[in-house]
Amino acid sequence: MGQLGLDTRKLNRKILSVYWIVIGLAILIKLINSNFSELPFTEYFIDFVLIPSGIGVLVVLLTEWCVRKLSRNIDLIVILAGLVLALNFIYSRPDIIILRSALFLPILVSGAYFKRNTIILTSVATIVSYSFLTMVQPILRTGVTVTDHFTMIAMLSIAAIAVIGIMERGLELAGHYRQSIENQQELLVKNTLMEKLTKTDSLTGMYNQISFHQFLDELIAHHAQYHFSIQMAIFDLDNFKQVNDTYGHRAGDEVLKQISELIKSEITPDDFAARYGGEEFIVLFVGKPMKKTGRLVEDIRKKIESISFRVLEGKSVTVSVGLQEYEAHTGKDAFFEKADSLLYDAKRNGKNQVITG
């Protein structure tokens, strides 16, 4: 991956595709110019189309092989291939001025990798290669004036500066974009935490009273349409004030946390558990027969009774439960009041029991 997180494999693939297009365009330009050549078409085709194009094809094929087989310096190899293609086209037809614009190809390609040093190195290599070509190619050596030569070097230098400027602007925009994404992620995390704090009880991690009422409203609204079963179980720890008075509130908090964990571990993902306040918990059971829910609630009561709390010096606590099934058109308040009344009956009748409506 590159400096901007670019997928260099895809980038190299696109650049190589551009090289194939450049070869095709060069062939087309040379074929069009054959109409203005005094040479026989066969000689012209072999010397100016077949041989240089064949060299170009071999260069790109070799680059394709390097991209597949090698793992290091691939970007430099791809850029070098572009430079060789440009020099090849210019050398084969130095009289076609438009082909000299191919020298911009490697500079533009180097900019795609967003590396300043690579752009500078490519630009220097392109200028040196062009200068050397004007010395070894007879037509260029005699047909290109000093002014033309330095104009071309100036244009290549300007192109390099422009590519560097574009690259730096791209990096700047990418930095702003990355910072924006990080800020959005940070805000999302904060909002998620704030939402959790407003919906859950800080001690037990259960949903709080507000969330319970919101969920129950939605549940009853859906019940009117789909008619699934709903049961409400209100758990209240027996004699919990004595626990706090004898062992302290920190010990009481530890008891509440352990019991909340037990309740959460016993219910299913379809059910909803909340700490309603103090030592009181409420569980909404969804989609279960009343008998099954009754057995489940009784199992929870027994498991709570069987816990030996370390913070209570090995002693246990008990819980009283009121369990009520929702009846159509009862309404939320009446549903809650019936379950709460059953809890009161459990307390009045000796505690440590489940009373079912």
C-alpha positions in Angstrom: 0.0 0.0 0.0 1.3 3.5 -0.8 1.4 6.7 1.1 -2.3 7.4 0.6 -3.3 3.8 1.2 -3.3 3.2 -2.5 -3.6 -0.4 -3.8 -0.4 -0.3 -5.9 -1.3 -3.6 -7.6 -4.4 -2.0 -9.1 -2.5 1.2 -9.8 0.2 -0.7 -11.7 -2.4 -2.6 -13.6 -4.0 0.7 -14.8 -0.7 2.2 -15.7 0.2 -0.8 -17.8 -3.1 -0.6 -19.5 -2.3 3.0 -20.4 1.0 1.9 -21.9 -0.8 -0.5 -24.1 -3.1 2.3 -25.3 0.0 4.6 -25.9 1.5 1.9 -28.1 -1.7 1.6 -30.0 -1.9 5.4 -30.5 1.7 5.6 -31.6 1.1 2.9 -34.2 -1.9 4.8 -35.4 0.0 8.1 -35.7 2.8 6.5 -37.6 0.4 4.7 -40.0 -1.3 8.1 -40.7 2.1 9.7 -41.3 3.0 6.9 -43.8 0.7 8.8 -46.2 3.2 11.7 -46.2 6.4 9.6 -46.4 8.3 9.1 -49.6 9.5 5.6 -48.6 7.7 2.5 -49.9 5.0 1.4 -47.5 6.6 -1.9 -46.7 9.9 -0.3 -45.9 8.2 2.4 -43.9 6.1 -0.2 -42.0 9.1 -2.3 -41.1 11.4 0.5 -40.1 9.0 2.9 -38.4 6.0 0.8 -37.3 6.9 -2.9 -36.8 10.3 -2.6 -35.2 9.7 0.3 -32.7 6.3 -1.1 -31.9 7.7 -4.5 -31.3 10.3 -3.0 -29.0 7.5 -1.2 -27.1 5.5 -4.4 -26.8 8.5 -6.3 -25.4 9.1 -3.5 -22.9 5.6 -3.7 -21.6 5.5 -7.5 -21.6 8.8 -7.5 -19.5 7.2 -4.9 -17.2 4.1 -7.1 -16.8 6.4 -10.0 -15.8 8.2 -7.9 -13.3 5.0 -6.7 -11.7 3.8 -10.3 -11.3 7.1 -11.8 -10.1 8.9 -9.1 -8.2 8.0 -7.5 -4.9 10.3 -4.6 -4.6 10.8 -1.3 -6.5 7.9 -2.1 -8.8 6.9 1.5 -9.1 10.4 2.4 -10.4 10.3 -0.4 -12.9 6.9 0.7 -14.2 8.1 4.4 -14.5 11.3 3.3 -16.3 9.2 1.3 -18.7 7.3 4.5 -19.5 10.5 6.4 -20.1 11.9 3.7 -22.4 8.6 3.7 -24.4 8.8 7.5 -24.8 12.5 7.4 -26.0 11.8 4.5 -28.3 8.9 6.3 -30.1 10.9 9.5 -30.4 14.1 7.8 -31.7 12.1 5.9 -34.3 10.3 9.0 -35.7 12.2 12.1 -34.5 10.6 14.0 -37.3 7.1 13.7 -35.8 7.1 16.5 -33.2 4.0 15.3 -31.4 5.8 12.1 -30.4 8.1 14.1 -28.2 5.2 14.8 -25.9 5.6 11.1 -24.8 8.4 12.4 -22.6 5.7 13.7 -20.2 4.4 10.2 -19.7 7.0 8.9 -17.2 6.7 12.2 -15.2 2.9 11.9 -15.0 3.1 8.3 -14.1 5.6 9.0 -11.3 3.0 11.4 -9.8 0.5 8.6 -9.5 2.6 7.1 -6.6 2.6 10.3 -4.5 6.3 10.2 -3.7 8.2 13.5 -4.2 11.6 11.9 -4.5 10.3 9.5 -7.2 8.9 12.4 -9.2 12.2 14.4 -8.9 14.3 11.3 -9.9 12.0 10.6 -12.8 12.1 14.2 -14.0 15.9 14.3 -13.9 16.2 10.9 -15.7 13.8 12.1 -18.4 15.7 15.4 -19.0 19.1 13.6 -19.1 17.7 10.9 -21.4 16.2 13.5 -23.7 19.5 15.4 -23.8 21.4 12.2 -24.6 18.9 11.3 -27.3 19.4 14.7 -29.0 23.2 13.9 -29.2 22.9 10.3 -30.6 19.9 10.7 -32.9 21.1 12.4 -36.2 17.8 14.1 -37.0 17.4 15.5 -33.5 21.1 16.5 -33.3 20.8 18.6 -36.4 17.1 19.5 -36.4 16.7 20.7 -32.8 18.1 24.1 -32.0 19.5 25.1 -28.7 16.4 27.2 -28.1 14.2 24.2 -28.8 16.3 22.0 -26.6 16.1 24.2 -23.6 12.4 24.9 -24.2 11.7 21.2 -24.0 13.8 20.9 -20.8 11.9 23.9 -19.4 8.6 22.3 -20.2 9.6 19.0 -18.6 10.7 20.9 -15.5 7.5 22.8 -15.4 5.6 19.5 -15.7 7.6 18.0 -12.8 6.8 21.1 -10.7 3.1 20.9 -11.6 3.0 17.2 -10.7 4.7 17.8 -7.4 2.2 20.6 -6.6 -0.7 18.4 -7.5 0.7 15.6 -5.3 1.2 17.9 -2.3 -2.3 19.2 -2.7 -3.6 15.6 -2.9 -1.7 14.8 0.3 -3.1 17.8 2.0 -6.7 16.9 1.0 -6.1 13.3 2.0 -4.8 14.6 5.4 -7.9 16.7 5.9 -10.1 13.8 4.8 -8.3 11.4 7.1 -8.7 13.9 10.0 -12.3 14.3 9.2 -12.9 10.6 9.3 -11.0 10.3 12.6 -13.1 13.1 14.0 -16.3 11.4 12.8 -15.2 8.1 14.3 -14.3 9.8 17.6 -17.7 11.6 17.6 -19.5 8.3 16.8 -17.7 6.6 19.8 -18.6 9.4 22.1 -22.2 9.4 20.9 -22.3 5.6 21.4 -20.9 5.9 24.9 -23.4 8.7 25.7 -26.3 6.7 24.3 -25.2 3.7 26.4 -24.9 5.8 29.5 -28.4 7.1 29.0 -29.9 3.7 28.4 -28.0 1.5 30.9 -27.4 1.3 34.6 -23.8 2.2 35.4 -23.5 -0.4 38.2 -24.8 -3.5 36.6 -24.6 -2.8 32.9 -28.3 -3.7 32.5 -30.8 -1.4 30.8 -32.2 1.3 33.1 -35.8 2.2 34.0 -36.1 4.7 31.0 -35.0 2.0 28.5 -37.4 -0.5 30.1 -40.4 1.7 29.6 -39.4 2.6 26.0 -38.9 -1.1 25.2 -42.2 -2.1 26.8 -44.1 0.5 24.8 -42.6 -0.8 21.5 -43.2 -4.4 22.6 -46.9 -3.8 23.4 -47.3 -2.0 20.1 -45.9 -4.9 18.2 -48.0 -7.4 20.2 -51.2 -5.7 18.9 -50.1 -6.7 15.4 -48.3 -10.1 15.9 -49.9 -11.4 19.1 -46.8 -13.1 20.6 -46.6 -13.9 24.2 -45.1 -11.5 26.8 -44.4 -12.1 30.4 -43.1 -9.6 33.0 -41.1 -10.8 36.0 -40.2 -8.3 38.8 -37.4 -9.5 41.0 -36.8 -7.8 44.4 -34.1 -8.9 46.8 -35.4 -9.8 50.2 -34.1 -7.8 53.3 -31.5 -6.0 51.2 -31.4 -3.0 53.6 -29.9 -5.4 56.2 -27.2 -6.3 53.7 -26.2 -2.7 53.2 -26.5 -1.9 56.9 -24.4 -4.9 58.0 -21.8 -5.2 55.2 -21.8 -1.7 53.7 -23.0 -0.4 50.3 -19.9 -1.6 48.5 -20.7 -5.1 49.4 -24.4 -4.5 48.4 -23.2 -3.2 45.0 -21.2 -6.3 44.5 -24.2 -8.5 45.3 -26.3 -6.6 42.8 -23.7 -7.0 40.1 -23.4 -10.7 40.6 -27.2 -11.2 40.5 -27.5 -9.1 37.4 -24.9 -11.1 35.7 -26.7 -14.3 36.6 -30.0 -13.0 35.3 -28.5 -11.9 32.0 -26.8 -15.3 31.6 -30.1 -17.2 32.1 -32.4 -15.3 29.7 -32.4 -15.6 25.9 -31.4 -12.9 23.4 -35.2 -12.3 22.8 -35.7 -11.3 26.4 -35.1 -7.9 28.0 -33.6 -7.3 31.4 -33.3 -4.0 33.3 -32.4 -2.8 36.7 -35.5 -0.9 37.7 -34.0 0.8 40.8 -32.4 -0.1 44.0 -32.5 -3.9 44.5 -35.3 -4.4 41.9 -34.8 -6.0 38.5 -37.4 -6.6 35.7 -37.2 -9.1 32.9 -39.6 -9.1 29.9 -39.8 -12.6 28.4 -40.9 -12.7 24.8 -42.3 -15.5 22.7 -42.4 -18.2 25.4 -45.2 -20.2 26.8 -46.1 -19.1 30.4 -45.2 -22.5 31.9 -41.7 -22.4 30.3 -41.2 -18.8 31.6 -42.4 -19.9 35.0 -39.9 -22.7 35.2 -37.1 -20.4 34.0 -37.9 -17.7 36.6 -38.1 -20.3 39.4 -34.6 -21.6 38.3 -33.2 -18.1 38.5 -34.7 -17.7 42.0 -33.1 -21.0 43.1 -29.7 -20.1 41.6 -29.7 -16.7 43.3 -30.5 -18.4 46.6 -27.6 -20.9 46.1 -24.9 -18.2 45.7 -22.5 -17.8 48.6 -21.3 -14.2 48.4 -17.7 -13.7 49.4 -18.5 -10.1 50.3 -21.2 -11.4 52.7 -18.8 -13.8 54.4 -20.3 -16.7 52.5 -23.9 -15.9 53.2 -26.6 -15.9 50.6 -29.6 -13.7 49.7 -33.0 -14.5 48.5 -35.4 -12.9 46.0 -39.1 -12.5 45.7 -40.7 -12.5 42.2 -44.0 -11.4 40.7 -44.6 -13.0 37.3 -47.5 -11.8 35.1 -48.5 -12.6 31.4 -49.6 -9.8 29.2 -53.2 -9.9 28.0 -54.4 -8.1 24.9 -55.6 -4.5 25.4 -54.5 -4.5 29.1 -52.1 -1.6 28.6 -48.7 -1.0 29.9 -49.6 0.5 33.3 -52.1 -2.2 34.2 -49.6 -4.9 33.1 -46.9 -3.4 35.3 -49.3 -3.0 38.3 -50.4 -6.6 38.1 -46.8 -7.9 38.2 -46.0 -5.5 41.0 -49.0 -6.7 42.9 -47.9 -10.3 42.6 -44.4 -9.3 43.9 -46.1 -7.7 46.9 -48.0 -11.0 47.5 -44.7 -12.9 47.4 -43.2 -10.5 49.9 -46.3 -10.7 52.2 -46.5 -14.5 52.0 -43.0 -15.2 53.3 -40.6 -14.0 50.6 -38.1 -16.1 48.6 -40.8 -17.3 46.1 -42.4 -16.7 42.7 -46.0 -15.8 42.6 -47.6 -16.2 39.1 -50.7 -14.4 37.9 
